[in-house]
Amino acid sequence: MSAEQAELLEGIKQKIQTLKVRLQEQQEENLRLKQLYDELKKSVQQKQSQINELELKNQKLSLVKGIMADGEETQDARLQINRIVREIDKCIALLNR
């Protein structure tokens, strides 16, 4: 083997070693990002659950307010109750399928 070939071979070995190091770094970064993604996904699910709970509470409060109010607000409460009854009827119809 000539000196030129030996240098070329040594250069290739160094580049392979550098690539191995970079691959390991990228794998570690990928693992870290996957963990971060999972944490963020859980956080989003929790926030969505909280939003759903708050929306339900808001609907209940609006309904109670409507029931306790007079005049036009009573009409709004009746409309909300009718809407809820229709949703329940739809659910029952789906369950009966």
PyMOL commands that set and color helices and strands:
alter all, ss='L'
color gray80, all
select helices_A, chain A and resi 3-68+72-96
alter helices_A, ss='H'
color red, helices_A
deselect
rebuild
show_as cartoon
